[in-house]
């Protein structure tokens, strides 16, 4: 069974930085796309950033220029470097991997940005 283990969330002040990590363990099959979504209280889950197997990234409009996604294929791990954080970035961040036609989700990690 595929598991996605997230780490790196926490509390940071406006303008600060955090780095999230998500590592896959278990299961079979290569990862196609892998990335991050987030959900703030009372809002729908939205795309933050995803990266394809060829390394091509895609970002949500609100994080472009501030966040960078990268991937270590050999370890099935994806990273999200978040800079210049804003209070609107406060949310639970979920890792997602697309493997053999299915979406797998992590448990989520809380990111809180204080003003």
N, C-alpha and C positions, 0 to 999 in steps of 0.2 A: 504494500500500500504506500502510495506517495505521501510524504509529509513535507511541508514547507515550514521551516523554522526561522522566524524573524527575530531580529535584535536591533538595538540602537536607538529606540525611541526614548523620550524623556521630556524634561522641561527646559526651555531655553528662552532667553529674552529676545525681543524684537531686534532683528539684524544679526542674530547669531546663526550658528551652523550646527547641523547634525548629520550623521551618516548612518543610514539604515542598511542592514544586510539581510539577505534571505537565502537560505541554503536548502537544497532538496536532499531528502534522504528516502531511501526505499523505493519500491516500485520498479517498473521496467519502462523502457522507451525513452527516446531522446526528447529533450524539451524543444519545442518550436519557439514560441514567444514566451517571455517571462517579464514580469514587471510589477508595478505598484498602482494601486487604487487607494482612494481615501474616502471616508465618510464622516462628515461632521454631524453633530446633533441636529435632528430635524431636516437634514438634507439627504439627497440621493447619493449613492456611491458614484464617484467620478474618477476618470482616468487621471493619473499623475504622470506616469511615464512607463513605456514598455520598450523592450528591445528584442529584435528579431534574431533568428539563428545566424543571420549574416552580419549581425552587429549594428543594423540600422535602427536608430532610436526614434521614438515618437513621444511627444510631450503634450500635456494638457496646456491650454492657452495661459492659464494663470500661473504656471511655473516656468514657462519657457524663459531661458536666460538666467534663471536662478538655480535650477536643479539639474543634475547630471546623472544619467543612468549608465552603468557599465556592467559587464558580465564576465565572469571567469568560467568559461565553458567546461574546462576540465573538471571543475568542482561543482558544476551546476549551481552556481551562486551568482546572485545579482546584487548590486550595490546601488544605493541612491544617495548621492551627495547633495545635501540641501543647504544652500547659502542664502543669506539675506532673508531669513525667515520673518514672516509677518503673522499677526494674530489670526488672520483668515486661513492660515495654514494649519491651525489647530484641528485635529481630527484623529480618528483611528486609521492607520495606514495598513493596508492588506497587501500581501504578496500574492501574485497569481502566476501560475504556470500552465501552459497549454501543451498537453502531452497526449499523443495518439487520439486526437479528436475530443478530448475532455479538458475541462477547466478544473484545476485544483487550487484551493485557497488556503492561505495560512490563517492563523488565529487572530492576527492583527497586533499592532503595537501602537501605543498611544504617543502622539506628539502634541505637546502643549507649548504655545508661544505666548509669553506674557508681554503686555504692553508697557 
